[in-house]
């Protein structure tokens, strides 16, 4: 490899936070026109390293070279000037602005003293067409799908003439189809000379799309490889430092009594259209019902209704033989329902609160966390957090740090720890392993199976076909607000599920 081929070189970068060595003497190279995957567990230091590259943090030691020249990056404006763009895991878009307005924000095009939106719109269409990233420049961001919002973020970087693109967990919120579309876009960009750093912990995606792979663990680089030299098991072992079981091992289910019944449920969405249409199903103690479907087919609204976060227009929900009062999450919590929500920021955590408080959001008023007159027992709250941090391997400096300071995967572990540590009759887990690394996925799958074996009725909602096939005892497929069929997991195939999820009728499949 000649020096001329390097778009970016990171030399011996170290970044410290109070109590945490986030990056420890990290070196990394990015060639021109390649996709270089940066792989690692949650809290391995991947995003921190890229935030340093993008100027959101300043390194304590080390240096950067762009086109073989040492550069100083003291903020995002410096990074942008050097041709670096970053698409964050949680998009940096203004929901009520149009695509065009979001694209030019901070880089406004003017005509005299006014915004020249017509010119900006024309330039956006040209860039969109040149890179095969189709978007409507007049669409309001909050009204477009997540996959298209991600395209807007990528176009925003290209609009600022980025030739080094950092994608931080870009598939965490995408459907399988949207992810494939993103990979097509990534390959097309590299053919035009763009260099891409692809931060992820999804092994199949790395092997599918990357040219080279760098693996980080606990702040250090532990190895470099390529898809031709390794496989999923090898990458998992590099990430975690031990052999990881990539398949769920579980005994046959022993279903008991019905613990959750959903009868003729109908829900209208924000626009007055039915998004859940006369759905009925049962969940028994000691079984896992998987609900599979491409995101946007009513699963979100169904889960919100079951867990008391949304009113329903017809039908009823019965928990442990008793009809559930509408929009009453506390009733559900006190009667044995756990909930791992799809959106961890909106429904899972209070981000400014510390971890200790987030772990007791459902039980803060109960013993041992509260005594007489609801006086708070600080020691019990703290000891509970310390125990759960250890049990669920939450990578954090301590129980007193705000939840907002954790990586997305570690935030998910806090939610899972809180819900799984309560006495449950029913668990509703919506995308329970989204944003988690293979080691954490292995652990959470084991915990879900353990809960099933202890008699909990489990509902798992996932857009990941492999997760549904691995975990579920029975599988219901949702399409356009309806359950099109329910099958025993042992009789289902990946191909069948994919067809049903795409709307092909069961008899036609």
N, C-alpha and C positions, 0 to 999 in steps of 0.2 A: 504493500500500500504506500503510495507516494503522498507527501505532505499536501500536494495540490488537491487531493481528493477530499480533504476534510472541510466540512462546513462549520463544525463546532468542535472545540476540544476543551474539556474540563480537566484541570490539573489540581489534584490534592486539595479538594474543597472540603472544609470542615465548617459545620454550623451547629452552634450550641444554643439551647434554650435553658431557662432555670431548671435544673434537675434532669435535663435530657440532652444527650449527645445525639442529635438528629442525623447528622452526616459526619462520618468519620473518615477523613482522608480519601475522598471519593475521586476517582479519575474515570473519564468516559469520553469516547469519541463518536462523532456523528459524521458519516460520509455524505457527500453530495448525492442527492437523488435516491436515498435509501430510507427504508422504514426500520428504525432501531427500537425494539421493544425493551422497556425498562420494567422488569418483573420483580415482584416481591410481595411479602405479606403486608397486611394492614400495619401501618406504623414502621415500615422498613426504611422510610426516609425518601421514597420516590418523589412524592409531591413536594416535599420540602426542598429537595435538590432542584426541581424545576422552578419552584417559586423563587429560588436564588437566581437561577438563570434568567428569569423574567423580571427580576428587580424588585419583587415584592418583599424579599428579605435580602440582607447583605451578609455575605459569607464572613466568617471569622478568620479563615485562612484559605489560601488557594487563589487560582486565577483562571480566566477564560480567554480562549483564543477563537476569533472568528476569521475565517479565511487566512489562518496562520498569523494573525496579528493579535497581540495582547490588547484586551479592551476592558474598560471599567463600566460596570452596569450598576448604577446607583438608583434606578427606578424603572418602572415600566416604559416611560418615555424613551429612556436610553435603549432598552431592549427593542422597542419598536423601530427606533432609528437604525439599529443594527440588523433589522430584518427578522426579528424573532416575534412570533405570534403565539398566543396560548389560549386554548379552549379549555376552560375549567370544568370540573365534574358537575358543579352546580352553575348553570349558565348565568352570564353577566348581562342579561337583557332586561329592558324596561317593558313589562308586559303590555302597557297601554299605548306604547309607541308603535309606529309602523316598522316594517322591515327596513325601509330606507332610513328612517329617523334613527333607528338603533345602529345601523351600519356607519353613519357619519358622526355619531355622538363622540365628541372630543376631537374630531377631525373634519369639522364642518366645511362645506363648500358654500361660498358666498358669491353673490352678485351685487356689488355695491355694498350696501349695509344689510341686505336681506339674504336669507338662506336660498341657495339655488337648488331646490329639491329636484327640479326637472333634470338638470345636469347630473346630479348625484344618482338619480334613478337610472339614467341612461348608462352611466359608468358601471353601476351594479349589474345591470342586465348584460353588459358586455363581459364582465368578469364571470358572471354566472354561466353564460353560454360557453365561454372559453374553457371552463373547468368542469363542465357537465354537472353543475350544481343548480338545478332548477328551483327557483323560488319566485314568489309573487312579491315584488318590491312594495306593493301597496297594502299587503295584508297586515293586520294587527297581530302582533306576536302572540298574545294570549289566546288567539283563535286558531293557531296553526299547531299541527302535531309536534311532539317532542323531537322526532327525527328531523323535521324541517327546521325547528329552532336550532338544532345543532349545525345544520347547513349554514344558517345565518351567522352563527359564531365563526365557522370556518371562513365564510366569505368576508366577514368583518376583518379577519386577520389578513386575508389576501388583498382586500381593498387598501390596507395599509402597507402593501408590498412586502409581506412576510415571505421569506424563502426558507425559514426554519420554523416548523410548526410543531408545537407541543400539544398533544391530545391527552388530557388527564382523565383516565377511566371513561373513554368516550362511549362505550357500549353499556354502561351501568343502567341507563334508563331507556334503552332501545329494545324493540322487539327483535326477534331473530332476523326478520326480513329487513328491518331498518339497519341492523348491524351489517348484513351482507351488502346493502347499498353503500354504507359508509366505507367498507373495505374496497369496494369498486372505486369510490371517489379517491381514497388514499392512494391506490395504485396509479390512478390517472394523474394525480398531483406529482408523484415521484417521477413519472415519465416526462413531466414538464420541468423537472429540475428541483422541485421542492423536497427538502429533507424533513423527515417526520420522526419525532420521538413519541412513541406510543406507550403510555403508562397504563399498565393493566395487571390483573392477577388471574386472568382467564386463559388457561393453558391452551385450549383448542384454538382460540383466536390468535395467540402468539404463533403457534405452529402453522397456522393458515396464512398469516399476512406478513410476518416479520422477515427481514433479510438477516438481521443479527439480533442477538438477545443478550442483555446484561441483567444479571440477577443480584438483587440487594437483600440483605438480611440484617436487621437491627443496626441500620445506619451505615453498613459497610458493603462494598462490592465483594461478592463471594464467588463470582465466576462469569465467564463470557462463553457463549455458545451460538449455535445456529440451528434452524429447524432440521437441517440435514444430519446433525450430529447427535440429536437427542429425541426424546419422546415425552409424553405427559408425565409418566412416572419419574423420569430423570429430572424434569423441571420442578416437579413438586418436591422432590427430595432436596434439590438445591435451595428452594425457597424456604422450606420449613426446617431443614437440617436433620430430617429423618424420613423414613418411608411413610407415605401417606396412602390410606385406602381411598381410592377414587370411586369405588362402588359401595353403596349402602348394603350392609349385611343385616338381615332381619329374619326372624322366624315368621311363619304364617300367622296372620292375625286371628284373634279369638274374640270376635265381636260379641258385645253384651246387649244391654238394653239401649233403646234410643235415648240419646242425651240432648240432641238438637234436632228440631224439625222446622223446616221452612216450607210453608204451605201457600201456594198460589200467589207468590209475591210479585207485585208490580210496582215499579218505581218510574216516575217521570224525571227527566233531567232538567237542566236549567232552561232549556228552550221549549219546554212543554211536551217534548217527545218521549215516548216510552223507551227507557234504556234497559230496563229489566222487565221481561214480559212473562208473567204467569209462571214463575219458576217454583218448583217443588222438589225437595230432597230431604233425606234423613241422614243423620250421622249417629253411629252407635259407639258406645264405650268400647275402647280397645281397637279402634280401626282408624285408618287415615284415608279420608276422602280427598283426592286431588282434583282441583278444578283447573283445567287447562284451557288456554285460549290466547289469541293474539290480543295484546293490550288494547283497550278501547271498545271491547265488546260487552261491557256492562259489569265486569268483575269488580271494579272500584266501587261502583254504586251499591252492588250487592253486599260487599264486605262492610261498607259504611252503615248500611241498614242493619245487618246482623249484629254489629258491634255498638249500635245505639247512636251513631254519628249522623244519621240521615233519616228523615221521616219516610214512610212508605205510603203508597196510594191505594193498595189493596193487598189482602192476604194477611198472614200472621207468622210470628216467630215464636216457637215454644222451646224453652230451656228447662231441662229437668222436669218436664211435665207441666210447666206453668207458662202461660202466655206472657210474653215480655212486653212491658209498657214501652211505647215508642220513645225514641230519643232520650234514653235514660242509661247512659254508660255506667253510672255508679251501681245501679241495680244489677247489671250484668257482672261487674267486677265482684260485687259482694256475693253473687250466686255462682261463682266459679268459672267465669269466662276470662280467658287471656287473649290478648290481641297484639300481634306484631304488625304494625301498619305499613302500608306501601310507601307513604311519605314520612320518613323519620323526622324531618324538621317540622312539618305541619301538625302531625298527630302523635309523634312518638316521644319527643323531648321538649323541654323548655331550655333552649340553648344557653341563655345567660345563667341558668342555675348550675350549681356544681354537681358533680356526679352523685354525691351522697343524697342530695335532694331529688335528683332524677330517679334514683333507684327506689324511692318511696312515694312516687307520685300517686300511686293507687292506694297506699296503705298508711300515709303519714298520720292519719287521725286514729289509727288502731294501735293496740299494744303490740310490741314493746316500744313503738316509736312515739307514742303519746300516752301520758298518764292521766291523772285526775284533772278535770277542767281543760282537757286537751293540751296540757303543758307538754312541750316538746322534750323528748329525751335525746339530747344531742349525741350522747355517747352511743346509744343503741343505733341511731341513724348512721353514724360514722362507722361503727363496727360492721354493720350490715354491708355497707359499701366496700369496705376493705375485703371482706370475704367474697363478695361477688366479683370484684375486680380480679382477684386471684383465680377464682373458679372458672370465669369465662375469659381469662387471659386478655383483659382490656389493657391496652398499652397506653398508660397515662402516668404522669408523675405522682399522682395521688388522688384521694377522694375529694379534695377541695378545689380542683380545677374546674372551670366552666366546661360544660359539654361542647360548647362551640369551638373549643381549642383542639378537639380530637379529630382524627381522620374520619372519613365517612364510615369506613368499616368498623372502627372502634365505637363510633356512635351506635351502630347497629348492634354491637355486642352488649352495650348498656341496656338497650331496649329488650333484647332477648334475655339477658340476665334478670332484669326486673320481672318479666312475665313468667319465665320458666321457674322462678324460685317461689312463686305463690302456689297455694293448693288449688288445682284446677280440675274442673269437670270437662270443659271444652276449651280447645285452643284454636283460634283462627289466626293463621299465619299467612300474610299476604306478601309475597316475594321475600321470604325470611332470610335468604342468603344473598340478596342483592348487595353488591359492593363488598363482599367478603372474599378472602383468599381461600385457597384449597384447604389449609389446615383448619381454619375456622368453619368452613362449610362441612368438613368431615365431623367436627365436634358437634355442630348444631344438628346435623342430620342424626347423629347418634342420640342426642338429647330428645329429639322429636320421637324417634322410635322407642326410646326408653319411656317417654310419657304415654305413648300408645300402649306399651306393654304393662304399664301400671294402671290402665283402665281409663285414660283420658280419651275423649273423642276429638280427633284432630281434623281440621280443614286446612289444606295447604293450597294456596292459589299461586300459580307461577306461570310465567310465559316461557320458562325453560323446560322443554319437553323432557330432557334427560333427568331433570330434578323430579318431575312428576312421575316418570317411569320408575325411578329409583325408590321413591318414598311411598307412593300411594298403594293402598290395597284395592281401592276402587277409583275410577277416573270418570269425571263428568266433563264434557267438552262444551264450552260456551261459544256461541256465535250469534252476533247481533241480538244480544239480550236474552237469548233462550239457551236452555240446555238441549243440545241436539241428540245426545246419546250418553249413556253411562255404561261403562264396561269394567270387568275385572282387570286389574293391572296385568295379571299373568297372561291374559289373552290379547293384550294390546301390543302394537308395534309402533315404532317411531314414525314410520311412513303413514300408517293409518291415522294416527293422531294428527299429523301434519295436514293431511287431507281434510279431516273433519274441522280442524281449526281454520282452514281456508274456506269452509263453507260447503264442501262436498258432502252430500247426504250419505249417511251410513250405508244404505243399501247400494249406493253407487260406488262407494269406496271398496 
